[in-house]
Amino acid sequence: MTTRDTSVPSTGVPSTSVHDTEQAELPALEEPLPAAAPQDTPFSATEPARTSDHSGGISHAWRALRAPNFRLFFSGQSISLIGTWMTRIATSWLVYRLTGSAWLLGIVGFMGQIPTFLLAPIAGVWVDRWNKRTVLVWTQALAALQSLALAALTLSHRITIRDILALSVLQGLINAFDMPGRQAFLVEMVDDKRDLGNAIALNSSIVNLARLIGPSLAGMVIALYGEGWCFLVDGVSYFAVIASLLMMHLRPLVTPQRVDTMFEQLREGWQYITHFLPIRNLLLLFAVVSLMGMPYTVLMPVFASRVLHGGPHTLGFLMGAAGVGALVSAVLLALRKTVKGLLKMVPISAALFGAGLVAFGFSHILWLSLTLMLVVGFGMMQGMAASNTIIQTLAPTDKRGRVMSYYTMAFVGMTPFGSLLAGGLAHVMTASWAVVVTGSCCILGAAWFWRQMGAIRAAMRPVYRELGISRPAPETN
């Protein structure tokens, strides 16, 4: 129950440049140019290259932190995201403790995310119109109030499943504006677009470091003091992000004045994502992954208690293991010196994610389940990060809010339907078989995307050339 982009995302990703030139997959096609920011970005195309930053090692992995605004954001998020994951674990455990129902776990997940699915496209239009920092300050403040209300009700022992459902809906409304706003604002925080992929990877690293710390800490806090203290920590932690946003010094963006109506802008955004093959297929694949695979988290209390015969500590370990896998993935992405192979990583990661879920469904041994959660977390982060970087690179600045709103729909908005599906399947055929079925669907989606790779690369080439990222290889006699 938080507005922070844990999908990863913001779900993020890697590399010296954020551009997937796919040189190994495009024989004799392209030779990379020195990276220069395209005209539709807020970065200067004449900024001198800093070759020393690309020499590798730790400095290379942290290069996006050269931007003061991103450093502030990184610091605030590092504190706040621990509370995010504590709340996620505490909410699922509280629902299961109050009801003992896997079906209601799915219902709560659905109610918390369906507003995001319904409102994200409209929110994306407003994000393109409004000041993005102002949007995020308001969403973080409202989310803090939501978490503090949840804490007050739980600590006073007055919490009911209806209260949880109502507050989940409120959180979904906030997320509809926060997630596309956060994704679009990332570009404004990074001074050099060549560092955008690294910024996404670093953001993913702290998300998953918190995913490692938060669930384990939540398991201990729940066992000792109860779920309410997790919600309280989360509510207070939002103020770190608000403070970091208010302390930023942003350069003004020069954008043309728009006279289009909201409906016209909404239609323009829809036409762009449906007619541009790379973004369309990336969103379609991860809509499938989000629908079928991501809701495995709502069933984790069932696995922790019934399958593995544990308690809140076991739940924390399972979620923490997935966080370790995702953290390893994000760190490896941040260390990348080239983006070669980034597009290919998308279907491979989706297949790895699905295979991990299938194997997890058959496991009844704690150490094996924890190992498989590492694989699940790794595959999830690799795919989400790679697709995020490609989409952020291809999307024009004046449409970025709307594009990222559809990204939010695909990665987050489909999850409520998946939560219902996962809860229903677990009710009918057990939680173990539910993740086997949903993981298999992720593998099938990866196979479909792999077959589309040639057409996707062909559609990306002219865009990269127009942006000055690559050029045709010189002709030889």
C-alpha positions as CSV (number, residue, x, y, z in Angstrom):
1,M,0.0,0.0,0.0
2,T,2.3,2.6,-1.2
3,T,2.7,4.9,-4.1
4,R,6.3,4.3,-4.6
5,D,7.4,2.7,-7.8
6,T,8.3,-0.8,-6.7
7,S,7.4,-2.4,-9.7
8,V,10.1,-1.7,-10.5
9,P,10.0,-0.7,-10.9
10,S,10.6,2.1,-11.6
11,T,10.5,-0.8,-11.5
12,G,14.9,0.1,-13.8
13,V,18.1,-0.6,-15.7
14,P,21.6,-0.1,-16.8
15,S,24.3,1.0,-19.1
16,T,26.7,3.6,-20.3
17,S,24.0,4.8,-22.6
18,V,20.4,3.9,-22.3
19,H,20.2,2.8,-25.9
20,D,19.9,-0.8,-27.1
21,T,22.0,-0.7,-30.2
22,E,21.9,-4.5,-30.4
23,Q,25.1,-4.6,-32.4
24,A,25.6,-8.3,-32.0
25,E,22.1,-8.9,-33.3
26,L,22.3,-6.5,-36.3
27,P,25.3,-7.6,-38.4
28,A,26.9,-4.9,-40.3
29,L,24.1,-2.6,-39.4
30,E,25.2,0.1,-37.0
31,E,28.3,1.8,-35.6
32,P,27.6,3.7,-32.3
33,L,28.2,7.4,-32.4
34,P,29.4,9.4,-29.4
35,A,26.2,9.7,-27.3
36,A,24.4,13.0,-27.7
37,A,21.1,14.0,-26.3
38,P,18.3,14.3,-28.9
39,Q,16.6,17.6,-29.4
40,D,13.4,16.6,-27.6
41,T,15.1,16.0,-24.3
42,P,16.0,18.5,-21.5
43,F,19.7,17.7,-21.8
44,S,22.2,19.7,-23.6
45,A,23.4,18.1,-26.9
46,T,26.7,20.0,-26.6
47,E,27.7,18.8,-23.2
48,P,31.3,17.6,-23.4
49,A,31.9,13.9,-23.1
50,R,33.4,12.7,-19.8
51,T,35.3,9.6,-20.9
52,S,36.7,9.1,-17.4
53,D,33.3,8.2,-16.1
54,H,33.0,5.4,-18.5
55,S,36.2,3.7,-17.5
56,G,34.4,1.0,-15.6
57,G,34.4,-0.1,-11.9
58,I,32.5,1.4,-9.1
59,S,32.5,5.0,-10.4
60,H,30.9,3.8,-13.6
61,A,28.2,2.0,-11.7
62,W,27.3,5.1,-9.7
63,R,27.6,7.7,-12.5
64,A,24.0,8.9,-12.4
65,L,24.7,10.3,-8.9
66,R,26.7,13.1,-10.4
67,A,23.3,14.8,-10.9
68,P,22.5,16.6,-7.6
69,N,18.7,16.2,-8.0
70,F,19.0,12.5,-8.5
71,R,21.3,12.2,-5.5
72,L,18.5,13.8,-3.4
73,F,15.9,11.5,-4.8
74,F,18.2,8.5,-4.3
75,S,18.7,9.4,-0.6
76,G,15.0,10.0,0.1
77,Q,14.0,6.7,-1.7
78,S,16.6,4.8,0.2
79,I,14.9,5.6,3.5
80,S,11.3,5.5,2.3
81,L,11.3,2.2,0.4
82,I,12.1,0.1,3.5
83,G,8.7,1.3,4.8
84,T,7.1,0.4,1.5
85,W,8.1,-3.2,1.7
86,M,7.2,-3.4,5.4
87,T,3.7,-2.3,4.6
88,R,3.4,-4.8,1.7
89,I,4.2,-7.7,3.9
90,A,2.2,-6.4,6.9
91,T,-0.9,-5.8,4.7
92,S,-0.9,-9.3,3.2
93,W,-0.3,-10.9,6.6
94,L,-3.0,-8.8,8.3
95,V,-5.5,-9.7,5.7
96,Y,-4.7,-13.4,6.0
97,R,-4.7,-13.2,9.8
98,L,-8.1,-11.6,9.8
99,T,-9.8,-13.8,7.2
100,G,-7.6,-16.9,6.5
101,S,-8.7,-16.6,2.9
102,A,-6.5,-16.7,-0.2
103,W,-9.5,-15.4,-2.2
104,L,-9.6,-12.2,0.0
105,L,-5.9,-11.7,-0.5
106,G,-6.7,-11.5,-4.2
107,I,-9.6,-9.2,-3.6
108,V,-7.5,-6.7,-1.6
109,G,-4.9,-6.7,-4.3
110,F,-7.5,-6.1,-6.9
111,M,-9.1,-3.2,-5.0
112,G,-5.8,-1.6,-4.4
113,Q,-4.8,-1.6,-8.1
114,I,-7.9,-1.4,-10.2
115,P,-8.1,2.4,-9.9
116,T,-4.6,2.6,-11.4
117,F,-5.7,0.6,-14.4
118,L,-8.8,2.7,-14.9
119,L,-7.3,6.1,-14.4
120,A,-3.7,5.8,-15.6
121,P,-4.3,7.0,-19.2
122,I,-6.1,10.1,-18.0
123,A,-3.5,10.7,-15.3
124,G,-0.8,10.5,-18.0
125,V,-2.4,13.4,-19.9
126,W,-2.3,15.5,-16.7
127,V,1.2,14.5,-15.9
128,D,2.3,15.8,-19.4
129,R,0.4,19.1,-18.5
130,W,1.4,19.7,-14.9
131,N,4.6,20.3,-13.1
132,K,5.8,16.7,-12.3
133,R,7.6,17.6,-9.0
134,T,4.4,19.2,-7.7
135,V,2.4,16.1,-8.7
136,L,4.9,13.8,-6.8
137,V,4.9,16.0,-3.6
138,W,1.1,15.8,-3.5
139,T,1.0,12.1,-4.1
140,Q,3.6,11.4,-1.5
141,A,1.8,13.5,1.1
142,L,-1.6,11.8,0.4
143,A,0.1,8.4,0.6
144,A,1.6,9.3,4.0
145,L,-1.8,10.1,5.3
146,Q,-3.2,6.8,4.0
147,S,-0.5,4.8,5.7
148,L,-0.8,6.7,8.9
149,A,-4.6,6.1,8.9
150,L,-4.0,2.4,8.4
151,A,-1.5,2.4,11.3
152,A,-4.0,4.2,13.6
153,L,-6.8,1.8,12.9
154,T,-4.5,-1.3,13.3
155,L,-2.8,-0.1,16.5
156,S,-6.2,0.8,18.1
157,H,-7.4,-2.7,17.2
158,R,-10.3,-1.3,15.1
159,I,-9.1,-2.4,11.7
160,T,-11.5,-4.5,9.6
161,I,-11.3,-6.0,6.1
162,R,-13.6,-3.2,4.9
163,D,-11.2,-0.6,6.2
164,I,-8.3,-2.3,4.4
165,L,-10.3,-2.4,1.2
166,A,-11.3,1.2,1.4
167,L,-7.7,2.4,2.1
168,S,-6.5,0.1,-0.7
169,V,-8.8,1.9,-3.2
170,L,-7.5,5.3,-2.0
171,Q,-3.9,4.1,-2.5
172,G,-4.8,2.9,-6.1
173,L,-6.1,6.4,-6.9
174,I,-2.9,8.0,-5.7
175,N,-0.8,5.5,-7.6
176,A,-2.6,6.3,-10.9
177,F,-0.9,9.7,-10.8
178,D,2.3,8.9,-8.9
179,M,3.6,6.2,-11.0
180,P,3.5,7.8,-14.5
181,G,4.6,11.1,-12.8
182,R,7.6,9.4,-11.2
183,Q,8.7,7.6,-14.4
184,A,8.4,10.8,-16.5
185,F,10.2,12.9,-13.8
186,L,13.2,10.7,-13.8
187,V,14.4,12.3,-17.0
188,E,14.3,15.8,-15.4
189,M,16.4,14.6,-12.5
190,V,19.3,13.3,-14.6
191,D,21.5,16.0,-16.2
192,D,22.9,13.8,-18.9
193,K,20.6,11.4,-20.8
194,R,23.5,9.0,-21.3
195,D,23.1,8.4,-17.5
196,L,19.4,7.7,-17.7
197,G,19.7,3.9,-17.9
198,N,22.2,4.0,-15.0
199,A,19.7,6.1,-13.0
200,I,17.0,3.5,-13.6
201,A,19.3,0.7,-12.5
202,L,20.3,2.5,-9.4
203,N,16.7,3.3,-8.5
204,S,16.0,-0.4,-9.0
205,S,18.9,-1.3,-6.8
206,I,17.6,0.7,-3.8
207,V,14.1,-0.7,-4.5
208,N,15.4,-4.2,-4.2
209,L,17.8,-3.5,-1.4
210,A,14.7,-2.3,0.5
211,R,12.9,-5.4,-0.7
212,L,15.6,-7.4,1.0
213,I,15.6,-5.4,4.2
214,G,11.9,-4.5,4.4
215,P,10.3,-8.0,4.4
216,S,12.8,-9.4,6.9
217,L,12.3,-6.4,9.2
218,A,8.6,-6.6,8.8
219,G,8.6,-10.3,9.8
220,M,10.4,-9.4,13.0
221,V,8.2,-6.4,13.8
222,I,5.0,-8.3,13.1
223,A,6.1,-11.1,15.3
224,L,7.1,-8.8,18.2
225,Y,4.7,-5.8,18.0
226,G,2.1,-6.4,15.2
227,E,1.3,-5.1,11.8
228,G,0.4,-1.6,12.9
229,W,4.0,-0.5,13.6
230,C,5.0,-1.5,10.0
231,F,2.3,0.9,8.7
232,L,3.5,3.7,11.1
233,V,7.1,3.4,9.9
234,D,5.9,3.5,6.3
235,G,3.8,6.6,6.9
236,V,6.6,8.5,8.5
237,S,9.1,7.4,5.8
238,Y,7.2,9.2,3.1
239,F,8.5,12.5,4.5
240,A,12.0,11.7,3.4
241,V,10.9,11.6,-0.3
242,I,8.9,14.8,0.1
243,A,11.9,16.6,1.6
244,S,14.2,15.4,-1.2
245,L,11.7,16.6,-3.8
246,L,11.4,20.1,-2.2
247,M,15.2,20.5,-2.0
248,M,15.7,20.0,-5.8
249,H,16.8,22.8,-8.1
250,L,15.4,22.0,-11.5
251,R,16.2,23.7,-14.8
252,P,13.1,24.9,-16.6
253,L,12.0,22.7,-19.6
254,V,11.2,24.5,-22.8
255,T,8.1,22.7,-24.1
256,P,5.6,23.9,-26.7
257,Q,2.3,25.2,-25.5
258,R,-0.5,22.7,-26.1
259,V,-4.0,23.8,-27.1
260,D,-5.3,20.2,-27.6
261,T,-8.2,19.0,-25.5
262,M,-7.6,16.2,-23.0
263,F,-9.5,13.8,-25.3
264,E,-7.2,14.7,-28.2
265,Q,-4.1,14.2,-26.2
266,L,-5.5,11.0,-24.8
267,R,-6.1,9.8,-28.4
268,E,-2.7,10.9,-29.5
269,G,-1.0,8.9,-26.8
270,W,-3.1,5.8,-27.6
271,Q,-2.3,6.1,-31.3
272,Y,1.4,6.4,-30.6
273,I,1.7,3.3,-28.4
274,T,-0.5,1.2,-30.6
275,H,1.2,2.1,-33.9
276,F,4.8,2.0,-32.7
277,L,5.7,-1.7,-32.7
278,P,8.6,-1.8,-30.1
279,I,6.7,0.0,-27.4
280,R,3.4,-1.8,-28.2
281,N,5.0,-5.3,-28.0
282,L,7.0,-4.5,-24.9
283,L,3.8,-3.4,-23.2
284,L,1.9,-6.4,-24.4
285,L,4.5,-8.8,-23.1
286,F,4.7,-7.3,-19.7
287,A,0.9,-6.9,-19.5
288,V,0.9,-10.7,-19.8
289,V,3.7,-11.1,-17.2
290,S,1.9,-8.7,-14.9
291,L,-1.5,-10.4,-15.3
292,M,-0.2,-13.9,-14.9
293,G,3.1,-13.8,-13.0
294,M,3.4,-10.7,-10.7
295,P,0.4,-11.6,-8.5
296,Y,2.3,-14.6,-7.0
297,T,3.1,-12.2,-4.1
298,V,-0.5,-12.2,-2.9
299,L,-0.2,-16.0,-2.4
300,M,3.0,-15.8,-0.4
301,P,1.2,-16.0,3.0
302,V,-0.4,-19.3,1.8
303,F,3.0,-20.7,0.9
304,A,4.6,-19.5,4.1
305,S,1.9,-21.0,6.4
306,R,0.4,-24.0,4.6
307,V,3.0,-25.2,2.1
308,L,6.2,-24.5,4.1
309,H,4.5,-24.6,7.5
310,G,6.1,-21.4,8.7
311,G,4.9,-18.0,10.0
312,P,5.6,-14.3,9.3
313,H,9.3,-14.9,9.5
314,T,9.0,-17.4,6.6
315,L,7.0,-14.9,4.6
316,G,9.7,-12.3,5.2
317,F,12.4,-14.7,4.1
318,L,10.5,-15.6,0.9
319,M,10.0,-12.0,-0.1
320,G,13.5,-11.1,0.9
321,A,14.9,-13.9,-1.3
322,A,13.1,-12.5,-4.3
323,G,14.5,-9.1,-3.3
324,V,18.0,-10.5,-3.3
325,G,17.6,-11.9,-6.8
326,A,16.2,-8.6,-8.0
327,L,19.0,-6.6,-6.3
328,V,21.7,-8.8,-7.9
329,S,20.0,-8.2,-11.3
330,A,19.9,-4.4,-10.8
331,V,23.5,-4.2,-9.7
332,L,24.7,-6.2,-12.7
333,L,22.6,-3.9,-15.0
334,A,24.2,-0.8,-13.3
335,L,27.7,-2.2,-14.0
336,R,27.1,-2.7,-17.7
337,K,29.4,-0.8,-20.0
338,T,27.4,-1.5,-23.1
339,V,23.7,-1.9,-23.9
340,K,24.4,-4.6,-26.4
341,G,21.8,-7.4,-25.9
342,L,19.4,-5.3,-23.9
343,L,16.4,-6.1,-26.1
344,K,17.2,-9.8,-26.2
345,M,17.2,-9.7,-22.4
346,V,13.5,-9.0,-22.3
347,P,12.1,-12.3,-23.5
348,I,14.9,-14.3,-21.8
349,S,14.1,-12.7,-18.5
350,A,10.3,-13.2,-18.8
351,A,11.0,-16.9,-19.5
352,L,13.3,-17.2,-16.6
353,F,10.7,-15.5,-14.3
354,G,8.0,-17.9,-15.5
355,A,10.3,-21.0,-15.1
356,G,11.1,-19.9,-11.6
357,L,7.5,-19.7,-10.7
358,V,6.7,-23.1,-12.1
359,A,9.5,-24.7,-10.1
360,F,8.5,-22.8,-7.0
361,G,5.0,-24.2,-7.3
362,F,6.3,-27.8,-7.0
363,S,8.6,-27.1,-4.1
364,H,7.8,-28.0,-0.5
365,I,11.3,-27.5,0.9
366,L,12.2,-24.1,2.4
367,W,15.7,-23.9,1.2
368,L,14.7,-24.9,-2.4
369,S,11.8,-22.4,-2.3
370,L,14.1,-19.6,-1.2
371,T,16.6,-20.5,-4.0
372,L,13.8,-20.4,-6.6
373,M,12.6,-17.0,-5.2
374,L,16.1,-15.7,-6.1
375,V,15.5,-16.8,-9.7
376,V,12.1,-15.3,-9.8
377,G,13.3,-12.0,-8.5
378,F,16.3,-11.9,-10.9
379,G,14.1,-12.7,-13.9
380,M,11.5,-10.1,-12.9
381,M,14.0,-7.3,-12.5
382,Q,16.0,-8.0,-15.6
383,G,12.9,-7.9,-17.8
384,M,11.2,-4.9,-16.2
385,A,14.5,-2.9,-16.2
386,A,15.4,-3.6,-19.8
387,S,11.9,-2.7,-21.1
388,N,11.8,0.4,-18.9
389,T,15.1,1.7,-20.4
390,I,14.1,1.0,-24.0
391,I,10.7,2.6,-23.6
392,Q,12.1,5.7,-21.8
393,T,14.7,6.1,-24.6
394,L,12.2,5.8,-27.5
395,A,9.4,7.9,-26.0
396,P,9.4,11.6,-27.1
397,T,9.5,14.1,-24.2
398,D,6.0,15.6,-25.0
399,K,4.4,12.2,-24.8
400,R,6.5,10.6,-22.0
401,G,3.8,11.0,-19.3
402,R,1.2,9.3,-21.5
403,V,3.6,6.6,-22.6
404,M,4.5,5.9,-19.0
405,S,0.9,5.9,-18.0
406,Y,0.4,2.9,-20.3
407,Y,3.5,1.4,-18.9
408,T,1.9,1.8,-15.5
409,M,-1.3,0.1,-16.9
410,A,0.8,-2.8,-18.3
411,F,3.0,-3.4,-15.2
412,V,0.7,-2.4,-12.4
413,G,-2.8,-2.0,-13.8
414,M,-3.0,-5.6,-14.9
415,T,-2.0,-6.9,-11.5
416,P,-5.5,-6.4,-9.9
417,F,-7.0,-8.8,-12.5
418,G,-4.1,-11.1,-11.8
419,S,-4.6,-10.9,-8.1
420,L,-8.2,-12.0,-8.6
421,L,-7.1,-14.7,-10.9
422,A,-4.4,-16.0,-8.6
423,G,-6.7,-15.9,-5.6
424,G,-9.4,-17.7,-7.6
425,L,-7.0,-20.4,-9.0
426,A,-5.6,-21.0,-5.5
427,H,-9.1,-21.4,-4.1
428,V,-10.0,-23.9,-6.8
429,M,-6.7,-25.8,-7.4
430,T,-4.4,-24.9,-4.5
431,A,-1.8,-22.1,-4.4
432,S,0.9,-24.4,-5.7
433,W,-0.9,-25.3,-8.9
434,A,-1.9,-21.6,-9.3
435,V,1.7,-20.4,-9.7
436,V,2.5,-23.4,-12.0
437,V,-0.3,-22.3,-14.4
438,T,0.5,-18.6,-14.3
439,G,4.3,-19.2,-14.6
440,S,3.7,-21.3,-17.7
441,C,1.7,-18.4,-19.3
442,C,4.8,-16.1,-18.7
443,I,6.9,-18.6,-20.6
444,L,4.5,-18.7,-23.5
445,G,4.5,-14.9,-23.6
446,A,8.3,-14.8,-23.8
447,A,8.2,-17.2,-26.7
448,W,5.8,-15.0,-28.6
449,F,7.9,-11.9,-28.0
450,W,11.0,-13.8,-29.2
451,R,9.3,-14.5,-32.6
452,Q,8.7,-10.7,-33.0
453,M,12.3,-9.6,-32.3
454,G,13.3,-9.1,-35.9
455,A,10.4,-6.8,-36.6
456,I,10.9,-4.9,-33.4
457,R,14.6,-4.2,-34.1
458,A,13.7,-3.1,-37.6
459,A,11.3,-0.5,-36.2
460,M,13.8,0.7,-33.6
461,R,16.7,1.4,-36.1
462,P,15.3,4.6,-37.8
463,V,14.4,6.0,-34.4
464,Y,17.9,5.5,-33.0
465,R,19.5,7.0,-36.2
466,E,17.2,10.0,-35.9
467,L,18.2,10.5,-32.3
468,G,21.9,10.4,-33.3
469,I,22.5,7.3,-31.3
470,S,23.7,5.1,-34.2
471,R,24.4,5.3,-37.9
472,P,24.7,2.8,-40.8
473,A,28.0,1.1,-41.0
474,P,30.3,2.5,-43.7
475,E,30.1,0.8,-47.0
476,T,33.1,-1.3,-48.0
477,N,34.3,-2.0,-51.6
